[in-house]
Amino acid sequence: MEGGAKGRAKARPCPICGKPAQEATRPFCSKRCRDVDLNRWLSGAYVVPGAPSEDEGGE
């Protein structure tokens, strides 16, 4: 039987550029792509949706 819980997960490409991921910077292919992703989080390009807080209600 192939796969299973003990099998290695299929390698996914870098989410930034699509090149094969490297073990040292996984899931990214390089430090550059890792830094691009971090910058996107810090600049607000990525957001995690959630319920509005009480002070955002406008009342």
Residue pairs with C-beta under 8 A, 6 or more apart in sequence:
11 20
11 21
12 21
12 27
13 19
13 20
13 21
13 29
14 20
14 21
14 27
14 28
14 29
14 30
14 33
15 27
15 28
15 33
15 37
16 28
16 29
16 33
16 36
16 37
17 29
17 33
19 29
19 30
19 33
20 29
21 27
21 28
21 29
22 28
22 29
22 30
25 31
25 33
25 34
28 34
28 37
40 46
